Amino acid sequence: MTAAMSGPAAAGGTMAASYSPAGDGHGISTAVAAGATPAPSGSKRPRRNRSGLRQVLLALPAPILLVLLWDLGVRQGWTLPLDIRMAQVPSPGAVATRLADVAVGGIINDPFSGELLRHTQASVVRVFSGFGLAMLVAIPLGVLMGRSKLMSQLLEPTLNLIRPIPVTAWVPLALIIIGIGDRSTIFLVFLSAVFPILLNTISAVQHVPVRLLEAAAMLGTPKVQALYKVVIPAAVPGMISGLRVALGLAWVVLVVGETTGITVGLGAMITEAKEVSKTDLIVAGMVFIGLLGFLSDRLLVGLVKTVSRRRPILNNTP
């Protein structure tokens, strides 16, 4: 069956529709003749560029205002609530000088000069080792508990008993049973990251729309295949939320883990700076950790968007 329209009403070209029983599965396919004018393929790129520029411009005022207030508070010696004495805080200029010195050296010339790369490498390895281990444990376990009511009933009470214990309470035990070094820090990072990933995975799997599973069953998809073809892809947005929270917590707990006798790492650098009362170095270390946390979050989101380019259900990740 074919139908064609031409003449004044189709000035842009001739459009034909044909029935194709073996074609796209819907039975109807459309084709536009050579005279039709297609939409410009690059029309979305300027719009995306404008959106990205707008996001950057909207994000700038808050940190600029924060730095201005910080500098003003230090100069005027403000005393903030909780007896925070701004006169004891290094100025933004002093912190910027320390940041440059730790990064490249040759400015202040003390034992911390030019040591950023060494400390950063050690911290990044510890964070992503603990975070990766948490992913390997929490995602399969979360999918299992989300799909199996029996497994959820067996494990949830125990997990809810362990989850409220703060990571700092695990530090003495970790030092005794694991010892001082990378492994105890990785263990603490793992503990901080595993529960956000686990809970978000369970929730995401449990909230997969039933109609998706019913549609898959109607198409003859076995239950085992439906798990990785339907359930997991539909639950990925919720999993990503848990991964982002867990990655942020991993950087938070890193400092706790690196204050336990470790000599290399950003947390260790901050601890050493505290012992010699170098407040500019302490704040510089905090800034570095914040930047690394931000970049790692952007890296995670970028990887998700790259992998999910052909899956619209995942493209809403901010």
C-alpha positions in Angstrom: 0.0 0.0 0.0 1.5 3.3 -1.0 0.3 6.9 -0.8 1.9 10.0 -2.3 1.2 13.8 -2.0 2.5 16.4 -4.4 1.7 19.8 -5.6 1.4 23.1 -3.8 0.7 21.5 -0.5 4.1 19.7 -0.7 6.2 22.5 -2.1 9.3 21.3 -0.2 9.2 18.0 -2.0 7.2 14.8 -2.4 6.5 12.6 0.7 5.7 8.9 0.3 4.5 6.5 2.9 4.7 2.7 2.3 3.6 -0.3 4.3 6.4 -2.7 5.0 5.4 -5.8 6.9 9.0 -7.0 7.3 10.5 -3.6 7.9 10.7 -1.7 11.2 8.2 -3.7 13.1 5.5 -1.1 13.1 4.4 -1.9 9.5 4.6 1.7 8.2 7.8 3.4 7.0 8.1 6.9 5.6 10.5 8.4 3.1 11.1 11.9 2.0 11.9 12.5 -1.6 15.0 14.2 -2.7 13.3 17.6 -2.9 12.6 17.8 0.8 14.7 20.1 3.0 16.1 18.2 6.0 16.6 19.9 9.4 20.1 21.1 9.9 22.1 18.5 11.8 24.2 21.0 13.7 21.3 23.2 14.9 21.5 21.7 18.5 25.2 22.4 18.9 24.9 26.3 19.4 22.0 25.7 21.7 24.1 23.3 23.8 27.1 25.7 23.8 24.8 28.6 25.0 23.4 26.3 27.7 26.9 25.4 28.9 28.0 29.0 29.0 24.9 30.0 30.9 25.6 27.3 33.5 29.2 28.6 34.0 28.0 32.2 34.3 25.4 31.2 36.9 28.0 29.3 38.9 30.5 32.1 39.1 28.8 34.7 41.4 28.6 32.4 44.5 32.4 31.5 44.8 33.4 35.1 43.9 31.2 36.5 46.6 32.5 33.9 49.1 36.1 34.9 48.4 35.3 38.6 48.7 33.5 38.0 52.0 36.4 35.8 53.2 39.0 38.5 52.4 36.9 41.2 54.0 36.4 39.1 57.1 40.1 38.5 57.5 41.0 42.1 57.0 38.4 43.4 59.5 38.9 40.5 62.0 35.3 39.4 62.1 34.1 37.0 64.8 31.5 34.7 63.4 29.0 32.5 65.3 30.5 29.6 67.2 33.4 31.9 68.0 35.0 31.6 64.6 37.8 34.2 64.5 38.4 35.3 61.0 41.6 37.0 62.0 43.2 33.5 62.5 42.2 32.4 58.9 44.7 33.0 56.1 43.8 35.5 53.5 42.8 34.3 50.0 46.0 35.8 48.6 48.1 33.8 51.1 46.2 30.6 50.2 46.6 31.3 46.4 50.4 31.7 46.9 50.5 28.4 48.9 48.5 26.7 46.2 50.9 27.8 43.5 54.0 26.8 45.6 52.6 23.3 46.5 51.8 22.8 42.8 55.0 24.0 41.1 57.4 25.0 43.9 59.9 27.8 43.8 57.8 30.4 45.7 57.9 29.6 49.5 60.6 26.9 49.2 59.8 24.8 52.3 59.4 21.0 52.6 55.9 21.1 51.1 56.9 23.0 47.9 56.2 21.2 44.7 54.8 18.1 46.5 51.2 18.3 45.2 51.6 15.6 42.5 53.0 13.0 44.9 50.3 13.6 47.5 47.5 13.8 44.9 48.5 10.5 43.3 48.5 8.6 46.6 45.1 10.0 47.6 43.5 9.4 44.2 44.6 5.7 44.3 43.2 5.2 47.7 39.8 6.9 46.9 39.2 5.1 43.7 40.4 1.7 45.2 37.9 2.0 48.0 35.2 3.4 45.8 35.7 0.7 43.2 35.5 -2.0 45.8 32.3 -0.6 47.1 30.8 -0.6 43.7 31.7 -4.3 43.1 30.1 -5.2 46.4 27.1 -2.9 46.6 25.7 -3.0 43.1 25.2 -6.8 42.7 24.0 -7.0 46.3 21.6 -4.1 45.8 20.2 -5.7 42.7 19.7 -9.0 44.5 18.0 -7.4 47.5 15.9 -5.2 45.3 14.5 -8.1 43.3 14.3 -10.7 46.1 12.1 -10.1 49.0 13.7 -13.0 50.9 17.2 -11.7 50.5 16.0 -8.3 51.6 14.4 -9.7 54.7 17.5 -11.7 55.5 20.1 -8.9 55.1 18.4 -5.6 55.7 18.2 -5.8 59.5 22.0 -6.5 59.8 22.9 -3.8 57.3 20.7 -1.3 59.1 22.5 -2.2 62.3 26.0 -1.6 60.8 25.1 1.4 58.7 24.7 4.0 61.5 28.2 3.3 62.9 30.3 6.3 61.9 33.5 5.7 60.0 35.6 7.4 62.7 34.5 4.7 65.1 36.0 2.1 62.8 39.4 3.8 62.7 40.9 2.3 65.9 39.7 -1.2 65.0 41.0 -0.8 61.4 44.4 0.2 62.7 44.5 -2.9 65.0 43.2 -5.5 62.5 44.7 -4.1 59.3 47.5 -1.8 60.4 48.8 1.6 59.4 49.0 2.1 55.6 47.0 2.2 52.4 44.9 -0.8 53.2 43.3 0.7 56.3 42.5 3.9 54.5 41.0 2.0 51.5 38.9 0.0 54.0 37.5 3.2 55.6 36.8 4.7 52.1 35.0 1.5 51.2 32.8 1.7 54.4 31.8 5.3 53.6 30.9 4.5 50.0 29.3 1.1 50.1 26.0 2.1 51.9 24.9 5.0 49.7 25.5 2.8 46.6 23.7 -0.1 48.2 20.6 1.8 49.4 20.2 3.7 46.1 20.5 0.5 44.1 17.9 -1.3 46.2 15.5 1.6 45.9 16.1 2.0 42.1 15.6 -1.7 41.4 12.4 -1.8 43.5 10.9 1.2 41.7 11.4 -0.2 38.1 7.9 0.2 36.5 6.0 -3.1 36.5 4.8 -2.3 32.9 8.3 -2.7 31.6 8.6 -6.2 33.0 5.2 -7.1 31.7 6.1 -5.8 28.3 9.3 -7.8 28.4 7.4 -11.0 29.4 4.8 -10.4 26.6 7.7 -10.3 24.1 9.0 -13.6 25.4 12.0 -12.3 27.4 13.1 -14.9 30.0 13.2 -13.6 33.6 17.0 -14.0 33.8 17.5 -11.9 30.7 14.9 -9.3 31.9 17.2 -8.7 34.8 20.0 -7.3 32.7 18.0 -6.1 29.7 15.2 -4.3 31.6 15.7 -4.0 35.3 19.3 -2.9 35.5 19.1 -0.3 32.6 15.9 1.1 34.1 17.5 1.4 37.5 20.7 3.0 36.4 19.6 6.6 37.0 19.0 5.8 40.7 22.3 3.9 40.9 24.1 7.0 39.5 22.7 9.1 42.3 24.1 6.7 44.8 27.5 6.6 43.1 27.8 10.4 43.1 26.9 10.6 46.8 29.4 7.8 47.6 32.2 9.4 45.6 31.8 12.6 47.6 31.8 10.7 50.9 34.9 8.9 49.8 36.8 12.2 49.5 35.5 13.3 52.9 36.6 10.1 54.7 40.0 10.1 52.9 41.3 12.8 55.3 40.2 10.7 58.3 42.1 7.7 56.8 45.2 9.6 56.0 45.6 11.0 59.5 46.4 7.6 60.9 50.2 7.5 60.5 50.3 7.9 56.7 53.0 10.3 55.5 51.9 10.7 51.8 48.5 12.0 50.7 46.5 15.2 50.9 45.1 14.3 54.3 48.6 13.6 55.6 49.8 16.9 54.2 47.0 18.7 56.1 47.9 16.8 59.3 51.5 17.8 59.0 50.5 21.4 58.3 48.4 21.4 61.5 51.4 20.2 63.5 53.5 23.2 62.3 50.6 25.7 62.4 50.6 26.4 58.6 47.0 27.5 58.2 47.5 28.5 54.6 48.7 25.0 53.8 45.7 23.5 55.6 43.2 25.6 53.6 45.2 24.9 50.4 44.8 21.2 51.0 41.1 21.6 51.6 40.8 23.5 48.3 42.7 20.7 46.4 40.5 18.0 47.9 37.4 20.1 46.9 38.7 20.4 43.3 39.5 16.7 43.0 36.1 15.8 44.4 34.4 18.1 41.9 36.5 16.8 39.0 35.9 13.2 39.9 32.1 13.8 40.0 32.2 15.5 36.6 34.3 12.5 35.3 31.7 10.1 36.6 28.8 12.0 35.1 30.7 12.3 31.8 31.3 8.6 31.6 27.7 7.9 32.3 26.6 10.2 29.5 29.1 8.8 27.1 28.0 5.2 27.8 24.3 6.1 27.7 24.4 8.2 24.6 22.1 5.7 22.8 19.9 5.2 25.9 17.6 8.3 26.4 16.5 6.9 29.8 19.9 7.8 31.2 20.4 11.2 29.6 18.7 13.1 32.5 21.8 12.9 34.7 22.7 16.5 35.5 
